[in-house]
Amino acid sequence: MKRQFVAITDIADYDNLLTATWKAAKGKYHRPDVQHFIADLDNHLQQLSNAILQGHAPIGHYLQFYIHDPKLRLITAVCFEDRVLHHAVMNVAEAVIERALIPTTYACRQNKGVHKAVQQVQNNLRRFSWFVKVDIRHYFSTIDHNRLFQLLSRRFKGEDFLNLLWRIIDSYHTKPNKGLPIGSLTSQHFANYYLDGADRFLTQHPQVCAVVRYMDDIIWWCNDKATAIQVLKQITDYLEAQRRLQLKSSVQINRSVNGVTYCGYRILPATFKLTIRKKRRYKQLRQRWEYLWQRSKINSLKLQQAYDAVHAVTLHTDSLAWRKRNLQLHPSCYTTSVG
C-alpha cells in the first residue's frame, strides 16, 4: 500500500491553521478561551506554528466532565490551542483516512452518518435471515497506542508528521499506552480507522452476507444461526489478537424479521420506531427550550427554531401517533400561552 507523505510545514502553514481556527471555534465563540485566542489571532497562530515545527505541540491539557447520553459518559475536552491543532492535522489527513475506509462504515464520514447507517441496516434486515450485533467493551479507553500508531504509519510517511501523530496519541492515557479521549476530533477519526481491519475481515468472509459499522457498533448478517455463531467466534478472536479489544457480553443474535435496535432507532424490516432513549430525548429537549422561553431567555422565533431541532430526533421514524399523544399529555406552554 502506498503511503501519503505529509510535510510538517503543511500542518504549520498559516492558512491551514487559520482554517483550523474557524472550524475549532464554530459554535464556541462565547467561550472565554476562544475569545482570548481570537483576540490576538496572528500572534497565537505564530506561536502554534512554531510549536508544531519545533516538536512541542500538542500542549496536552484536558478538561473532563460527565454527560448522560443516556448512560454516563466521561468526555475529555482538549484546550482550544490543541483543538486548532487537531483540526489542522485533519485538514490534511482526513482525506487519506477516508480513502482507506470501505463503504460499510458510517461514522465520522461525509455523506454517511447515522441516518444512512440505519437505512442500510433496514435494507439488510429485508434481505438476509439472521444478524449478529456487537459492540466493543470500553472502546475508546482500550485502544492500544502502539497498535494505532502502527496502523497510521501504514498510511502516512514523513518523520516529523508521524512524530506529531504519536505525541497527540500519547498525550492521553487511561492506562499505560491505552486510550483515546472521547470528545477529541482526532480521536473520532483514529478510533474509526482502528476498526477498518474488522470491516475488511467481515466483508471478505465468505459466509457473511452484509456488514454495517457505526464506530464500535458492528452488525452483520448470515444465512443461518449456526453460521452467525461461527463468525462471531472468529471476529472475537480477530479483535483480541489484532486490535487487543474485547466484545461486550451483550451480543445479539436474532432473526432479521424481529428487528434490531441500532444507533438509537428501533429498526424493523418495514418501519423505524422511536426507542425509549429517543422518546426521553424528545421530551427533555421540549422541556428545556420551553423552560427557557417561559423565563424570557429566548424569544418566540428562537423557540420555533428549537422545535425544529426537537423534531429532528424523530426523523425517519413512525412516531406521529406517539408525538400527538405526548402533546396531549404534556401540552406545549407556547401554544397554550398563544391560544
KAJOMO-V674628 format. One record per residue. N is the residue number from 1. RES is the residue in one letter. PSI is psi in degrees with one decimal (NA if undefined). OMEGA is omega as a letter, one per 40 degrees, with the letter a starting at -180 (* if undefined). NEAR is the number of other C-alpha atoms within 8 Angstrom. Layout:
n->N res->RES psi->PSI omega->OMEGA near->NEAR
n->N res->RES psi->PSI omega->OMEGA near->NEAR
This chain:
n->1 res->M psi->138.7 omega->a near->4
n->2 res->K psi->129.3 omega->a near->4
n->3 res->R psi->148.0 omega->i near->9
n->4 res->Q psi->122.4 omega->i near->8
n->5 res->F psi->131.9 omega->i near->7
n->6 res->V psi->120.8 omega->i near->10
n->7 res->A psi->136.9 omega->i near->9
n->8 res->I psi->-25.9 omega->i near->11
n->9 res->T psi->-27.2 omega->i near->7
n->10 res->D psi->-34.8 omega->i near->9
n->11 res->I psi->-41.1 omega->a near->12
n->12 res->A psi->-2.1 omega->a near->14
n->13 res->D psi->139.1 omega->a near->9
n->14 res->Y psi->-48.6 omega->a near->9
n->15 res->D psi->-38.4 omega->i near->6
n->16 res->N psi->-43.2 omega->i near->12
n->17 res->L psi->-34.6 omega->i near->15
n->18 res->L psi->-46.4 omega->i near->9
n->19 res->T psi->-41.3 omega->i near->9
n->20 res->A psi->-35.7 omega->i near->14
n->21 res->T psi->-46.7 omega->a near->10
n->22 res->W psi->-33.3 omega->i near->8
n->23 res->K psi->-43.9 omega->a near->9
n->24 res->A psi->-30.7 omega->a near->11
n->25 res->A psi->-11.0 omega->a near->9
n->26 res->K psi->124.3 omega->i near->7
n->27 res->G psi->4.5 omega->a near->5
n->28 res->K psi->18.8 omega->a near->8
n->29 res->Y psi->-21.2 omega->a near->9
n->30 res->H psi->-14.5 omega->a near->7
n->31 res->R psi->138.3 omega->a near->7
n->32 res->P psi->-39.1 omega->a near->7
n->33 res->D psi->-33.4 omega->i near->7
n->34 res->V psi->-45.8 omega->i near->12
n->35 res->Q psi->-39.8 omega->i near->10
n->36 res->H psi->-42.5 omega->a near->8
n->37 res->F psi->-45.2 omega->a near->11
n->38 res->I psi->-28.1 omega->a near->7
n->39 res->A psi->-30.9 omega->i near->6
n->40 res->D psi->56.9 omega->a near->8
n->41 res->L psi->-51.1 omega->a near->8
n->42 res->D psi->-42.6 omega->a near->6
n->43 res->N psi->-43.3 omega->a near->7
n->44 res->H psi->-37.3 omega->i near->9
n->45 res->L psi->-36.9 omega->i near->11
n->46 res->Q psi->-40.7 omega->i near->9
n->47 res->Q psi->-41.9 omega->i near->8
n->48 res->L psi->-41.9 omega->i near->12
n->49 res->S psi->-45.3 omega->i near->12
n->50 res->N psi->-41.4 omega->i near->9
n->51 res->A psi->-37.7 omega->i near->11
n->52 res->I psi->-47.4 omega->a near->14
n->53 res->L psi->-31.7 omega->a near->10
n->54 res->Q psi->-0.8 omega->i near->6
n->55 res->G psi->25.3 omega->a near->9
n->56 res->H psi->-16.2 omega->a near->8
n->57 res->A psi->147.9 omega->e near->12
n->58 res->P psi->170.1 omega->i near->12
n->59 res->I psi->-42.7 omega->i near->8
n->60 res->G psi->24.6 omega->i near->11
n->61 res->H psi->132.3 omega->a near->6
n->62 res->Y psi->143.1 omega->i near->8
n->63 res->L psi->126.9 omega->a near->8
n->64 res->Q psi->140.9 omega->i near->8
n->65 res->F psi->162.2 omega->a near->7
n->66 res->Y psi->145.5 omega->i near->8
n->67 res->I psi->160.3 omega->i near->9
n->68 res->H psi->116.1 omega->a near->7
n->69 res->D psi->55.0 omega->e near->6
n->70 res->P psi->-18.2 omega->i near->5
n->71 res->K psi->163.5 omega->a near->6
n->72 res->L psi->125.9 omega->i near->8
n->73 res->R psi->139.8 omega->i near->8
n->74 res->L psi->115.2 omega->i near->9
n->75 res->I psi->135.7 omega->a near->11
n->76 res->T psi->112.1 omega->a near->12
n->77 res->A psi->131.5 omega->i near->11
n->78 res->V psi->160.5 omega->i near->11
n->79 res->C psi->161.8 omega->a near->11
n->80 res->F psi->-37.3 omega->i near->10
n->81 res->E psi->-40.9 omega->i near->9
n->82 res->D psi->-30.5 omega->i near->12
n->83 res->R psi->-44.4 omega->i near->12
n->84 res->V psi->-43.8 omega->i near->13
n->85 res->L psi->-45.6 omega->a near->13
n->86 res->H psi->-41.5 omega->i near->12
n->87 res->H psi->-37.8 omega->i near->14
n->88 res->A psi->-41.5 omega->i near->14
n->89 res->V psi->-47.0 omega->a near->9
n->90 res->M psi->-24.5 omega->i near->9
n->91 res->N psi->-34.0 omega->a near->10
n->92 res->V psi->-38.5 omega->a near->11
n->93 res->A psi->-22.6 omega->a near->8
n->94 res->E psi->-41.8 omega->a near->9
n->95 res->A psi->-34.6 omega->i near->8
n->96 res->V psi->-45.2 omega->i near->10
n->97 res->I psi->-40.1 omega->i near->11
n->98 res->E psi->-42.6 omega->a near->8
n->99 res->R psi->-25.2 omega->a near->7
n->100 res->A psi->-22.0 omega->a near->6
n->101 res->L psi->153.8 omega->i near->9
n->102 res->I psi->164.5 omega->a near->9
n->103 res->P psi->-11.4 omega->a near->5
n->104 res->T psi->-6.8 omega->i near->8
n->105 res->T psi->140.1 omega->a near->11
n->106 res->Y psi->-6.0 omega->a near->15
n->107 res->A psi->146.3 omega->i near->11
n->108 res->C psi->38.4 omega->a near->9
n->109 res->R psi->140.3 omega->i near->8
n->110 res->Q psi->143.0 omega->i near->5
n->111 res->N psi->22.3 omega->i near->4
n->112 res->K psi->-124.9 omega->i near->11
n->113 res->G psi->179.3 omega->a near->11
n->114 res->V psi->-47.2 omega->a near->10
n->115 res->H psi->-39.2 omega->i near->7
n->116 res->K psi->-32.6 omega->i near->9
n->117 res->A psi->-47.2 omega->a near->13
n->118 res->V psi->-31.0 omega->i near->12
n->119 res->Q psi->-39.4 omega->i near->8
n->120 res->Q psi->-36.6 omega->i near->9
n->121 res->V psi->-45.1 omega->i near->10
n->122 res->Q psi->-42.2 omega->i near->12
n->123 res->N psi->-41.4 omega->a near->9
n->124 res->N psi->-33.5 omega->i near->10
n->125 res->L psi->-33.9 omega->i near->14
n->126 res->R psi->-25.7 omega->a near->9
n->127 res->R psi->-30.4 omega->a near->6
n->128 res->F psi->153.5 omega->a near->12
n->129 res->S psi->-42.9 omega->a near->12
n->130 res->W psi->145.4 omega->i near->14
n->131 res->F psi->158.1 omega->i near->16
n->132 res->V psi->127.1 omega->i near->13
n->133 res->K psi->127.6 omega->a near->11
n->134 res->V psi->160.8 omega->i near->12
n->135 res->D psi->166.8 omega->a near->10
n->136 res->I psi->139.3 omega->i near->11
n->137 res->R psi->121.9 omega->i near->8
n->138 res->H psi->55.8 omega->a near->6
n->139 res->Y psi->-60.9 omega->a near->9
n->140 res->F psi->-37.2 omega->a near->10
n->141 res->S psi->-7.9 omega->a near->11
n->142 res->T psi->3.9 omega->i near->12
n->143 res->I psi->129.4 omega->a near->14
n->144 res->D psi->124.3 omega->a near->11
n->145 res->H psi->-47.3 omega->a near->11
n->146 res->N psi->-41.1 omega->a near->7
n->147 res->R psi->-41.7 omega->i near->8
n->148 res->L psi->-44.5 omega->a near->11
n->149 res->F psi->-37.7 omega->i near->11
n->150 res->Q psi->-42.5 omega->a near->8
n->151 res->L psi->-43.2 omega->i near->9
n->152 res->L psi->-33.3 omega->i near->8
n->153 res->S psi->-19.4 omega->i near->10
n->154 res->R psi->-17.7 omega->a near->9
n->155 res->R psi->-26.6 omega->a near->12
n->156 res->F psi->153.3 omega->i near->11
n->157 res->K psi->165.5 omega->a near->12
n->158 res->G psi->105.0 omega->a near->10
n->159 res->E psi->-43.7 omega->a near->6
n->160 res->D psi->-40.3 omega->i near->9
n->161 res->F psi->-43.2 omega->i near->11
n->162 res->L psi->-37.2 omega->i near->11
n->163 res->N psi->-38.1 omega->i near->9
n->164 res->L psi->-44.5 omega->i near->12
n->165 res->L psi->-41.5 omega->a near->9
n->166 res->W psi->-40.1 omega->i near->9
n->167 res->R psi->-37.5 omega->i near->10
n->168 res->I psi->-47.2 omega->i near->10
n->169 res->I psi->-44.1 omega->a near->10
n->170 res->D psi->-0.6 omega->a near->9
n->171 res->S psi->-5.3 omega->a near->8
n->172 res->Y psi->136.4 omega->i near->10
n->173 res->H psi->135.2 omega->i near->11
n->174 res->T psi->-34.4 omega->i near->10
n->175 res->K psi->168.7 omega->i near->6
n->176 res->P psi->122.6 omega->i near->5
n->177 res->N psi->27.9 omega->i near->10
n->178 res->K psi->145.5 omega->i near->12
n->179 res->G psi->141.1 omega->i near->14
n->180 res->L psi->146.3 omega->a near->14
n->181 res->P psi->124.0 omega->i near->12
n->182 res->I psi->127.1 omega->a near->11
n->183 res->G psi->-9.3 omega->i near->9
n->184 res->S psi->138.9 omega->a near->12
n->185 res->L psi->-47.5 omega->a near->9
n->186 res->T psi->-34.9 omega->i near->9
n->187 res->S psi->-42.5 omega->a near->11
n->188 res->Q psi->-47.2 omega->a near->11
n->189 res->H psi->-40.6 omega->i near->11
n->190 res->F psi->-43.0 omega->a near->9
n->191 res->A psi->-37.3 omega->i near->12
n->192 res->N psi->-42.1 omega->a near->12
n->193 res->Y psi->-28.3 omega->a near->9
n->194 res->Y psi->-28.5 omega->a near->10
n->195 res->L psi->11.8 omega->i near->11
n->196 res->D psi->-36.6 omega->i near->10
n->197 res->G psi->-36.0 omega->i near->7
n->198 res->A psi->-39.1 omega->i near->10
n->199 res->D psi->-46.8 omega->a near->13
n->200 res->R psi->-37.1 omega->i near->9
n->201 res->F psi->-45.0 omega->a near->9
n->202 res->L psi->-43.1 omega->a near->11
n->203 res->T psi->-27.3 omega->i near->10
n->204 res->Q psi->-3.2 omega->a near->7
n->205 res->H psi->128.1 omega->a near->7
n->206 res->P psi->-17.9 omega->a near->5
n->207 res->Q psi->7.2 omega->i near->8
n->208 res->V psi->126.3 omega->a near->13
n->209 res->C psi->-35.4 omega->a near->11
n->210 res->A psi->157.7 omega->a near->9
n->211 res->V psi->142.5 omega->i near->13
n->212 res->V psi->134.3 omega->i near->13
n->213 res->R psi->132.5 omega->i near->14
n->214 res->Y psi->102.0 omega->a near->12
n->215 res->M psi->-113.0 omega->a near->11
n->216 res->D psi->8.6 omega->i near->10
n->217 res->D psi->110.5 omega->a near->10
n->218 res->I psi->134.5 omega->i near->12
n->219 res->I psi->135.4 omega->i near->11
n->220 res->W psi->165.0 omega->a near->13
n->221 res->W psi->144.6 omega->i near->15
n->222 res->C psi->170.8 omega->a near->15
n->223 res->N psi->-16.6 omega->a near->11
n->224 res->D psi->164.6 omega->a near->8
n->225 res->K psi->-40.7 omega->a near->10
n->226 res->A psi->-42.1 omega->i near->6
n->227 res->T psi->-40.7 omega->i near->10
n->228 res->A psi->-43.7 omega->i near->15
n->229 res->I psi->-39.8 omega->i near->9
n->230 res->Q psi->-45.6 omega->i near->8
n->231 res->V psi->-37.1 omega->i near->10
n->232 res->L psi->-45.3 omega->i near->9
n->233 res->K psi->-40.4 omega->a near->8
n->234 res->Q psi->-42.7 omega->a near->8
n->235 res->I psi->-31.4 omega->i near->11
n->236 res->T psi->-45.7 omega->i near->10
n->237 res->D psi->-40.5 omega->i near->8
n->238 res->Y psi->-48.3 omega->a near->10
n->239 res->L psi->-38.9 omega->i near->12
n->240 res->E psi->-40.8 omega->a near->10
n->241 res->A psi->-41.8 omega->a near->8
n->242 res->Q psi->-24.5 omega->a near->6
n->243 res->R psi->-2.0 omega->i near->12
n->244 res->R psi->43.4 omega->a near->10
n->245 res->L psi->155.9 omega->i near->12
n->246 res->Q psi->146.1 omega->i near->9
n->247 res->L psi->150.9 omega->i near->10
n->248 res->K psi->157.4 omega->a near->9
n->249 res->S psi->-15.3 omega->a near->4
n->250 res->S psi->53.3 omega->i near->5
n->251 res->V psi->137.8 omega->i near->10
n->252 res->Q psi->125.9 omega->i near->8
n->253 res->I psi->120.8 omega->a near->11
n->254 res->N psi->166.5 omega->i near->9
n->255 res->R psi->141.2 omega->a near->9
n->256 res->S psi->-31.8 omega->a near->14
n->257 res->V psi->-23.7 omega->a near->9
n->258 res->N psi->-10.2 omega->i near->7
n->259 res->G psi->174.5 omega->a near->11
n->260 res->V psi->148.4 omega->i near->8
n->261 res->T psi->123.0 omega->a near->9
n->262 res->Y psi->131.5 omega->i near->8
n->263 res->C psi->35.3 omega->i near->7
n->264 res->G psi->5.6 omega->i near->9
n->265 res->Y psi->146.0 omega->i near->12
n->266 res->R psi->108.2 omega->a near->12
n->267 res->I psi->124.1 omega->i near->14
n->268 res->L psi->159.5 omega->a near->14
n->269 res->P psi->-27.0 omega->a near->11
n->270 res->A psi->-10.8 omega->a near->5
n->271 res->T psi->169.4 omega->i near->8
n->272 res->F psi->137.7 omega->i near->11
n->273 res->K psi->154.7 omega->i near->11
n->274 res->L psi->135.0 omega->i near->14
n->275 res->T psi->168.0 omega->i near->10
n->276 res->I psi->-38.6 omega->i near->6
n->277 res->R psi->-44.6 omega->i near->9
n->278 res->K psi->-40.5 omega->i near->12
n->279 res->K psi->-42.2 omega->i near->9
n->280 res->R psi->-42.5 omega->i near->8
n->281 res->R psi->-41.8 omega->i near->9
n->282 res->Y psi->-49.4 omega->a near->12
n->283 res->K psi->-40.0 omega->i near->8
n->284 res->Q psi->-43.3 omega->a near->8
n->285 res->L psi->-43.6 omega->i near->9
n->286 res->R psi->-50.0 omega->a near->10
n->287 res->Q psi->-38.6 omega->a near->8
n->288 res->R psi->-50.8 omega->a near->8
n->289 res->W psi->-36.8 omega->i near->10
n->290 res->E psi->-34.5 omega->i near->12
n->291 res->Y psi->-45.2 omega->i near->8
n->292 res->L psi->-39.0 omega->i near->10
n->293 res->W psi->-42.8 omega->i near->12
n->294 res->Q psi->-31.8 omega->a near->8
n->295 res->R psi->16.4 omega->i near->7
n->296 res->S psi->26.9 omega->i near->7
n->297 res->K psi->-26.6 omega->i near->7
n->298 res->I psi->157.5 omega->i near->9
n->299 res->N psi->179.3 omega->a near->8
n->300 res->S psi->-36.3 omega->i near->7
n->301 res->L psi->-43.8 omega->i near->6
n->302 res->K psi->-37.1 omega->i near->8
n->303 res->L psi->-42.9 omega->i near->12
n->304 res->Q psi->-40.0 omega->i near->8
n->305 res->Q psi->-37.6 omega->i near->8
n->306 res->A psi->-35.4 omega->i near->9
n->307 res->Y psi->-33.3 omega->i near->9
n->308 res->D psi->-42.9 omega->i near->8
n->309 res->A psi->-37.2 omega->i near->8
n->310 res->V psi->-46.2 omega->a near->11
n->311 res->H psi->-19.0 omega->i near->9
n->312 res->A psi->-27.7 omega->i near->7
n->313 res->V psi->-28.5 omega->a near->9
n->314 res->T psi->4.7 omega->a near->11
n->315 res->L psi->140.6 omega->i near->6
n->316 res->H psi->9.8 omega->a near->5
n->317 res->T psi->153.9 omega->i near->9
n->318 res->D psi->81.6 omega->a near->8
n->319 res->S psi->7.8 omega->a near->9
n->320 res->L psi->-46.3 omega->a near->6
n->321 res->A psi->-42.2 omega->i near->6
n->322 res->W psi->-40.8 omega->a near->7
n->323 res->R psi->-37.8 omega->i near->8
n->324 res->K psi->-43.0 omega->i near->8
n->325 res->R psi->-39.9 omega->i near->8
n->326 res->N psi->-38.5 omega->i near->9
n->327 res->L psi->-34.0 omega->i near->9
n->328 res->Q psi->-41.8 omega->a near->7
n->329 res->L psi->-32.9 omega->a near->6
n->330 res->H psi->77.2 omega->a near->6
n->331 res->P psi->147.7 omega->i near->9
n->332 res->S psi->130.0 omega->i near->8
n->333 res->C psi->-27.9 omega->a near->8
n->334 res->Y psi->-50.9 omega->a near->7
n->335 res->T psi->-34.5 omega->i near->8
n->336 res->T psi->-41.4 omega->a near->8
n->337 res->S psi->-44.4 omega->a near->6
n->338 res->V psi->-42.2 omega->i near->5
n->339 res->G psi->NA omega->* near->4
